[in-house]
Amino acid sequence: MAWRSVVITRPSWLKLKHQALQVEQDDGTVQIPLEDMAVLLIEHPQVNLTAQVLSECAARQIAVITVGENHHPNGVLLAHLPHSRALKVMRGQLEMGMPQRKQLWQTIIRQKIRNQAAVLARHGHETPARRLDALAREVRSGDTGMAEAQASQLYFPALFGKGFSRKQERFHNATLNYGYTVVRAALARSLVAYGFLTAFGLHHRSEQNAFNLADDLIEPFRPLLDNYVLERFPKEEEENLTPTVKATLIGFLHEDVLLADHSGSKGSSTLLASIDEVVMSLSRQLESSSGHLTLPVFTQPD
């Protein structure tokens, strides 16, 4: 299984050589086996690469991510329908009824709020953590009671400090936005690999969003990234998103994540591998109406 994320932060020339990505820079050349790569993030505007590199990355289901002038990821190249049963998966996805979609969204949001509660408890915020645990039990089908929004209003100020808002331009928000985007791209990569149409979501339905389904599945992963950011950057830094900060955020893809479903724990694996498990569990729902998904679970370290 691919396990490596490659980040290009300096002027480079990217070529293929002997089934490897050859990265040529002023101070030397390195080769990275393509079979090891899951993500290629191009962070510098002066990077030249061949069409052959892009084609081979698509063939091997390597997500190629580009960034914009603000240095945030703004695009991703994904494989074109590589799954052997793509048509069957797409038909099942499009034929899924609204009751099942609402039930799956209920499962996703309930786990997201549980993870938020566990993160708060991890950082010593016991009272709001208990309130979120109680709120998670009240999530209805389709989250018609807006439990997700209620949880967010309590969660972020408790975790990052009174007065904190996700709309503010500050270091922690910049790191969260960057990290969420990288995880979203990894989810899109896996969804395409298993034959899903990423534009057709369970809950997200924006006509201007090509990754509605990835935005559905990312929700229970978000609190895990929140904790990752806060533990590595407990104090906000003056300079946003330095190369070191970005490299740290990319490293989240290789952190161990605990997975569980309705029957209990399924063990831990890297975030990239856990994403595949989550997508596979969604694929199984195309032939079932149980509403059960394998999802990430945040637990405090021993």
C-alpha positions in Angstrom: 0.0 0.0 0.0 1.2 3.5 -0.8 2.4 5.3 2.3 4.5 8.3 1.3 3.5 11.9 0.8 6.0 13.9 -1.3 6.1 17.7 -0.9 8.0 19.9 -3.4 8.9 23.2 -1.8 11.8 24.4 -4.0 12.3 25.0 -7.7 12.4 21.5 -9.3 12.2 19.4 -12.5 10.1 16.3 -12.1 10.6 13.3 -14.4 10.0 9.6 -14.6 12.9 7.2 -14.4 12.9 3.4 -13.7 9.3 3.5 -12.2 10.3 6.3 -9.9 9.7 10.0 -9.6 13.0 11.8 -10.2 13.2 15.2 -8.5 16.0 17.4 -9.9 17.0 20.4 -7.8 20.0 22.7 -7.8 21.8 20.8 -5.1 21.2 17.3 -6.4 18.7 14.7 -7.6 16.6 12.1 -5.7 14.4 9.3 -6.8 11.2 8.2 -5.1 9.5 4.9 -6.0 6.1 5.5 -7.5 4.7 2.5 -5.7 5.4 4.2 -2.3 3.6 7.4 -3.2 0.1 8.3 -2.2 0.2 12.1 -2.5 2.4 14.5 -4.5 2.0 18.1 -3.2 3.5 20.8 -5.4 4.2 23.8 -3.2 6.5 25.9 -5.4 5.5 27.8 -8.5 8.8 27.0 -10.3 8.2 23.3 -10.7 8.4 21.8 -14.1 7.0 18.3 -14.9 6.2 16.2 -17.8 2.8 15.0 -19.0 4.2 11.5 -18.5 4.6 12.2 -14.8 0.9 13.4 -14.5 -0.3 10.4 -16.5 1.6 7.9 -14.4 0.5 9.5 -11.2 -3.1 9.1 -12.3 -2.6 5.5 -13.4 -1.1 4.7 -9.9 -3.8 6.7 -8.1 -1.4 9.2 -6.7 -3.2 12.4 -5.8 -1.3 15.4 -7.3 -2.2 18.6 -5.3 -1.4 22.1 -6.4 -1.5 25.3 -4.4 -2.6 28.9 -5.2 -1.1 32.3 -4.5 -2.2 32.1 -0.9 -0.2 28.8 -0.6 -3.4 26.8 0.2 -4.2 23.7 -1.9 -6.5 24.7 -4.7 -6.6 21.7 -7.1 -6.1 18.0 -7.2 -5.5 15.6 -10.1 -7.2 12.2 -9.6 -7.4 9.0 -11.6 -10.2 8.7 -14.1 -12.5 5.8 -13.1 -9.8 3.2 -12.2 -12.1 0.9 -10.3 -13.0 -2.3 -12.0 -16.7 -2.1 -10.9 -17.0 1.7 -11.3 -20.3 1.6 -13.1 -21.9 -0.7 -10.5 -20.6 1.6 -7.7 -21.9 4.7 -9.4 -25.3 3.2 -10.0 -25.5 2.1 -6.4 -24.5 5.6 -5.3 -27.0 7.4 -7.4 -29.8 4.9 -6.5 -29.3 5.3 -2.7 -32.5 6.6 -1.2 -32.9 9.7 1.0 -33.7 7.7 4.2 -30.4 5.8 3.9 -28.5 9.0 3.1 -30.0 10.7 6.2 -29.2 7.6 8.4 -25.5 7.6 7.2 -25.2 11.4 7.9 -26.6 10.8 11.4 -23.9 8.2 11.9 -21.2 10.5 10.6 -22.2 13.5 12.7 -22.7 11.5 15.8 -19.1 10.2 15.6 -17.8 13.7 14.7 -19.3 15.1 17.9 -18.1 12.2 20.0 -14.6 12.8 18.6 -14.9 16.5 19.5 -15.9 15.6 23.0 -12.9 13.3 23.4 -10.6 16.0 22.1 -11.9 18.4 24.6 -11.5 15.9 27.4 -8.0 15.2 26.2 -7.1 18.9 26.8 -8.8 19.2 30.2 -12.2 20.7 29.2 -14.4 18.2 31.0 -17.6 20.2 31.3 -18.0 21.1 27.6 -16.9 17.5 26.7 -19.8 16.1 28.7 -22.2 18.5 27.0 -21.0 17.3 23.6 -21.3 13.7 24.6 -24.9 14.3 25.6 -25.5 16.2 22.3 -24.0 13.3 20.3 -26.7 11.0 21.7 -29.4 13.5 20.5 -28.4 13.5 16.8 -31.4 12.7 14.7 -31.6 11.2 11.2 -30.2 13.7 8.8 -29.2 15.9 11.8 -32.5 17.7 11.5 -31.9 19.2 15.0 -28.7 20.9 13.8 -26.6 19.2 16.5 -23.4 19.6 14.4 -23.8 23.4 14.4 -24.6 23.5 18.1 -21.5 21.4 18.8 -19.3 23.7 16.7 -20.3 26.8 18.6 -19.3 25.2 21.9 -16.3 23.2 20.7 -14.0 25.7 19.1 -14.0 28.4 21.8 -13.5 25.7 24.4 -10.6 24.1 22.6 -8.8 27.2 21.2 -9.8 29.8 23.7 -12.6 32.2 24.4 -13.4 34.5 21.5 -12.0 32.1 18.9 -13.9 31.9 15.6 -13.2 29.8 12.5 -13.8 33.0 10.5 -10.8 34.8 12.0 -7.5 35.2 10.1 -5.0 33.7 12.6 -2.4 30.9 12.7 -4.5 28.1 14.1 -7.2 28.7 11.5 -4.6 28.7 8.7 -3.2 25.4 9.9 -6.6 23.8 10.2 -7.7 25.0 6.8 -4.5 23.6 5.2 -4.7 20.3 7.0 -8.4 19.8 6.2 -7.7 20.4 2.5 -5.0 17.8 2.5 -7.2 15.2 4.2 -10.0 16.1 1.8 -7.8 15.5 -1.2 -6.8 12.1 0.3 -10.4 11.2 0.7 -11.2 12.3 -2.9 -8.3 10.1 -4.1 -9.7 7.0 -2.3 -13.3 7.7 -3.3 -12.3 7.8 -7.0 -10.2 4.7 -6.6 -13.2 2.8 -5.4 -15.4 4.1 -8.2 -17.5 6.8 -6.5 -18.6 10.0 -8.0 -17.2 12.6 -5.6 -19.7 15.4 -6.6 -22.7 13.4 -5.3 -22.7 13.6 -1.5 -24.8 12.2 1.2 -25.6 15.6 2.8 -23.5 18.2 0.9 -25.1 19.0 -2.4 -23.5 22.2 -3.7 -23.6 22.3 -7.5 -20.3 24.2 -7.4 -18.5 21.6 -5.3 -16.9 18.6 -7.1 -16.1 16.9 -3.8 -19.3 16.9 -1.9 -18.9 13.2 -0.9 -15.4 13.9 0.4 -16.8 16.8 2.5 -19.3 14.3 4.0 -16.7 11.8 5.0 -14.1 14.2 6.3 -16.3 15.3 9.3 -15.3 12.8 11.9 -11.6 13.2 10.9 -11.7 17.0 11.6 -11.4 16.7 15.4 -8.4 14.4 15.0 -6.6 17.1 13.0 -7.7 19.7 15.5 -5.9 17.8 18.3 -2.9 17.2 16.1 -2.6 20.9 15.4 -3.0 21.9 19.0 -0.5 19.4 20.3 2.2 20.5 17.9 1.4 24.2 17.9 0.0 24.9 21.4 0.8 28.6 20.9 0.0 30.6 17.8 3.0 31.6 15.8 3.5 35.0 14.2 4.3 33.6 10.7 1.6 31.5 9.1 2.3 28.3 7.2 6.1 28.1 7.0 7.5 25.2 5.1 8.2 23.5 8.4 4.6 24.0 9.5 3.3 22.6 6.2 5.5 19.5 6.4 4.2 18.9 9.9 0.6 19.1 8.6 1.3 16.7 5.7 2.7 14.3 8.3 -0.8 14.0 9.7 -1.6 11.6 6.8 0.8 9.1 8.4 -0.4 9.3 12.0 -2.1 6.2 13.5 -5.9 6.4 13.7 -8.2 4.1 15.6 -11.2 2.8 13.6 -14.5 1.4 14.8 -17.9 0.5 13.6 -21.2 -0.6 15.3 -19.6 -3.8 16.5 -16.6 -2.2 18.1 -12.9 -1.4 17.5 -11.3 -2.5 14.2 -7.8 -1.6 15.2 -5.6 1.2 14.2 -3.8 2.2 10.9 -2.3 5.2 9.3 -4.7 8.0 8.3 -4.2 7.1 4.6 -5.1 3.5 5.3 -8.0 4.4 7.5 -9.4 6.5 4.8 -9.5 3.5 2.5 -11.3 1.5 5.2 -13.9 4.2 5.6 -14.5 4.4 1.9 -14.8 0.6 1.6 -17.4 0.6 4.4 -19.4 3.2 2.4 -19.1 0.9 -0.6 -20.6 -1.9 1.4 -23.6 0.3 2.1 -24.5 0.4 -1.5 -25.8 -3.2 -1.1 -27.1 -2.7 2.5 -29.3 -0.2 4.3 -27.9 -0.8 7.8 -26.4 2.7 8.1 -23.3 1.3 9.6 -19.9 2.8 8.7 -16.4 2.3 9.8 -15.2 5.7 11.1 -12.3 7.2 13.0 -12.4 7.3 16.7 -10.4 9.7 18.9 -9.0 8.1 22.0 -6.7 9.6 24.6 -3.2 8.1 24.7 -2.4 5.7 27.5 
